[in-house]
Amino acid sequence: MRSFTDLFIRHPVLAAVVNLAIVLVGWRSLATLPVQQYPNIQSSAVVINTVYYGASAEAVRGFLTTPIERAVSAISGIDYLESTSRAGISTVTIHLKLNQNSTAALAEVTARLQQVRSELPAEAEPPQVEVQRADRPYASFYLSFSSKQRDIPAITDWLSRTLQPQLAT
C-alpha cells in the first residue's frame, strides 16, 4: 500500500498546486479576519454604600454588611463580592462577570435591597447604589492560588507581602 506522500513525490506539480491553494486560502482569511487591538469588553461593578452614623466597624459589619451581602450574593452574573466595614460606613462591591448587563444587575440589586431593608437598623441611611463601568479599554486578568502545604491565611499573607509589591512595580 502506498503512502500519502508517495502521491506528491510522483506528482510534484500537484504538490505545488496544493501548497499554492493553502497559501491563497490563508492569505484571503488573513485579509478578512477582524482584529482589534482592544476588543470591546464591558467590565462593571455595582457598589452599595450604606451609612450608619455612630456605629462601630463591628456593628456596621453585623447589622449592615452581612445582611446586604446575603441578599445580593445570589444575583446572576456575579464574578465576586468585596466588602468593607468601617466606623459608620458599609461598602459592598459586586464585581460582575465580563460583558454582563450592568443595568439588569442594578435593577436586581435594588429589588434585593428593598427586600432586606426591614432587616437593617432604622437609624441607618438607605443604601445608595451606583454602577461603575470601565469606559476605557484595558487589560484584565485573574490569578488564582492554592497550596497543599499552606492554608488560606498563609497564602494571603505571602501574596500581600511578596507578590503584590512585585506586581505593583
FENKA-V261882 format. One record per residue. N is the residue number from 1. SS is DSSP state (a for helix, b for strand, c for the rest). PSI is psi in degrees with one decimal (none if undefined). OMEGA is omega in whole degrees, 0 to 359 (NA if undefined). Layout:
n:N ss:SS psi:PSI omega:OMEGA
n:N ss:SS psi:PSI omega:OMEGA
This chain:
n:1 ss:c psi:134.4 omega:183
n:2 ss:c psi:149.4 omega:180
n:3 ss:c psi:167.1 omega:181
n:4 ss:a psi:-37.3 omega:182
n:5 ss:a psi:-24.9 omega:178
n:6 ss:a psi:-34.7 omega:179
n:7 ss:a psi:-43.9 omega:182
n:8 ss:a psi:-26.3 omega:177
n:9 ss:a psi:-40.5 omega:181
n:10 ss:a psi:-26.4 omega:182
n:11 ss:c psi:80.7 omega:183
n:12 ss:a psi:-27.6 omega:178
n:13 ss:a psi:-39.8 omega:177
n:14 ss:a psi:-41.6 omega:178
n:15 ss:a psi:-41.3 omega:179
n:16 ss:a psi:-40.3 omega:180
n:17 ss:a psi:-43.6 omega:179
n:18 ss:a psi:-44.1 omega:178
n:19 ss:a psi:-43.0 omega:179
n:20 ss:a psi:-40.6 omega:178
n:21 ss:a psi:-42.0 omega:179
n:22 ss:a psi:-42.9 omega:179
n:23 ss:a psi:-43.4 omega:180
n:24 ss:a psi:-42.9 omega:178
n:25 ss:a psi:-41.7 omega:177
n:26 ss:a psi:-41.7 omega:180
n:27 ss:a psi:-42.4 omega:178
n:28 ss:a psi:-41.5 omega:178
n:29 ss:a psi:-40.2 omega:180
n:30 ss:a psi:-37.7 omega:181
n:31 ss:a psi:-29.5 omega:183
n:32 ss:a psi:-2.7 omega:182
n:33 ss:c psi:121.4 omega:179
n:34 ss:c psi:128.2 omega:180
n:35 ss:c psi:133.0 omega:177
n:36 ss:c psi:138.9 omega:177
n:37 ss:c psi:-41.7 omega:177
n:38 ss:c psi:100.0 omega:180
n:39 ss:c psi:155.1 omega:182
n:40 ss:c psi:100.3 omega:180
n:41 ss:c psi:126.5 omega:178
n:42 ss:c psi:119.0 omega:177
n:43 ss:c psi:127.9 omega:182
n:44 ss:b psi:165.2 omega:179
n:45 ss:b psi:148.3 omega:174
n:46 ss:b psi:124.5 omega:183
n:47 ss:b psi:128.9 omega:179
n:48 ss:b psi:116.3 omega:177
n:49 ss:b psi:129.8 omega:178
n:50 ss:b psi:131.4 omega:182
n:51 ss:b psi:133.6 omega:177
n:52 ss:c psi:88.5 omega:186
n:53 ss:c psi:134.8 omega:175
n:54 ss:c psi:-3.5 omega:182
n:55 ss:c psi:144.6 omega:177
n:56 ss:c psi:168.3 omega:179
n:57 ss:a psi:-38.0 omega:179
n:58 ss:a psi:-41.1 omega:179
n:59 ss:a psi:-40.7 omega:178
n:60 ss:a psi:-42.4 omega:180
n:61 ss:a psi:-47.8 omega:184
n:62 ss:a psi:-40.6 omega:186
n:63 ss:a psi:-22.6 omega:182
n:64 ss:a psi:-59.3 omega:189
n:65 ss:a psi:-49.3 omega:183
n:66 ss:a psi:-48.4 omega:178
n:67 ss:a psi:-37.2 omega:179
n:68 ss:a psi:-43.5 omega:177
n:69 ss:a psi:-44.7 omega:180
n:70 ss:a psi:-40.6 omega:184
n:71 ss:a psi:-38.8 omega:186
n:72 ss:a psi:-6.0 omega:186
n:73 ss:c psi:-20.5 omega:182
n:74 ss:c psi:7.9 omega:180
n:75 ss:c psi:140.6 omega:181
n:76 ss:c psi:147.0 omega:177
n:77 ss:c psi:9.0 omega:180
n:78 ss:b psi:131.8 omega:172
n:79 ss:b psi:-54.0 omega:175
n:80 ss:b psi:160.1 omega:178
n:81 ss:b psi:149.2 omega:177
n:82 ss:b psi:134.6 omega:181
n:83 ss:b psi:153.0 omega:177
n:84 ss:b psi:131.9 omega:176
n:85 ss:b psi:116.8 omega:176
n:86 ss:b psi:172.1 omega:179
n:87 ss:c psi:111.8 omega:176
n:88 ss:c psi:-7.9 omega:185
n:89 ss:b psi:131.5 omega:173
n:90 ss:b psi:131.6 omega:177
n:91 ss:b psi:120.9 omega:176
n:92 ss:b psi:122.3 omega:180
n:93 ss:b psi:124.2 omega:179
n:94 ss:b psi:108.0 omega:178
n:95 ss:b psi:122.0 omega:182
n:96 ss:b psi:154.2 omega:175
n:97 ss:c psi:158.2 omega:181
n:98 ss:c psi:139.9 omega:177
n:99 ss:c psi:23.4 omega:174
n:100 ss:c psi:149.3 omega:180
n:101 ss:c psi:108.0 omega:183
n:102 ss:a psi:-26.8 omega:178
n:103 ss:a psi:-42.5 omega:177
n:104 ss:a psi:-39.5 omega:178
n:105 ss:a psi:-39.3 omega:178
n:106 ss:a psi:-42.8 omega:178
n:107 ss:a psi:-41.1 omega:180
n:108 ss:a psi:-39.7 omega:177
n:109 ss:a psi:-44.4 omega:180
n:110 ss:a psi:-41.9 omega:178
n:111 ss:a psi:-42.0 omega:179
n:112 ss:a psi:-37.8 omega:179
n:113 ss:a psi:-33.9 omega:176
n:114 ss:a psi:-36.2 omega:179
n:115 ss:a psi:-36.2 omega:185
n:116 ss:a psi:-5.8 omega:184
n:117 ss:a psi:-34.4 omega:181
n:118 ss:a psi:-21.3 omega:178
n:119 ss:a psi:-18.0 omega:181
n:120 ss:c psi:153.7 omega:179
n:121 ss:c psi:143.3 omega:180
n:122 ss:c psi:-27.9 omega:181
n:123 ss:c psi:-15.9 omega:181
n:124 ss:c psi:145.3 omega:176
n:125 ss:c psi:155.4 omega:175
n:126 ss:c psi:142.9 omega:180
n:127 ss:c psi:136.4 omega:177
n:128 ss:b psi:126.0 omega:184
n:129 ss:b psi:133.8 omega:176
n:130 ss:b psi:155.2 omega:178
n:131 ss:b psi:131.5 omega:175
n:132 ss:b psi:121.3 omega:180
n:133 ss:b psi:148.5 omega:173
n:134 ss:c psi:101.1 omega:184
n:135 ss:c psi:-13.7 omega:181
n:136 ss:c psi:151.7 omega:178
n:137 ss:c psi:139.1 omega:178
n:138 ss:c psi:162.2 omega:178
n:139 ss:c psi:140.1 omega:178
n:140 ss:c psi:146.8 omega:178
n:141 ss:c psi:160.2 omega:181
n:142 ss:c psi:140.4 omega:176
n:143 ss:c psi:142.9 omega:177
n:144 ss:c psi:137.9 omega:181
n:145 ss:c psi:141.3 omega:174
n:146 ss:c psi:159.8 omega:181
n:147 ss:c psi:143.7 omega:175
n:148 ss:c psi:-18.7 omega:182
n:149 ss:c psi:-24.3 omega:184
n:150 ss:c psi:150.0 omega:176
n:151 ss:c psi:174.6 omega:185
n:152 ss:a psi:-45.0 omega:178
n:153 ss:a psi:-35.9 omega:179
n:154 ss:a psi:-38.7 omega:177
n:155 ss:a psi:-44.8 omega:179
n:156 ss:a psi:-43.0 omega:178
n:157 ss:a psi:-45.6 omega:180
n:158 ss:a psi:-43.0 omega:180
n:159 ss:a psi:-43.8 omega:182
n:160 ss:a psi:-31.5 omega:181
n:161 ss:a psi:-36.5 omega:189
n:162 ss:a psi:-56.7 omega:189
n:163 ss:a psi:-42.8 omega:183
n:164 ss:a psi:-44.6 omega:177
n:165 ss:a psi:-34.1 omega:179
n:166 ss:a psi:-37.7 omega:179
n:167 ss:a psi:-27.6 omega:182
n:168 ss:a psi:-20.7 omega:182
n:169 ss:c psi:none omega:NA
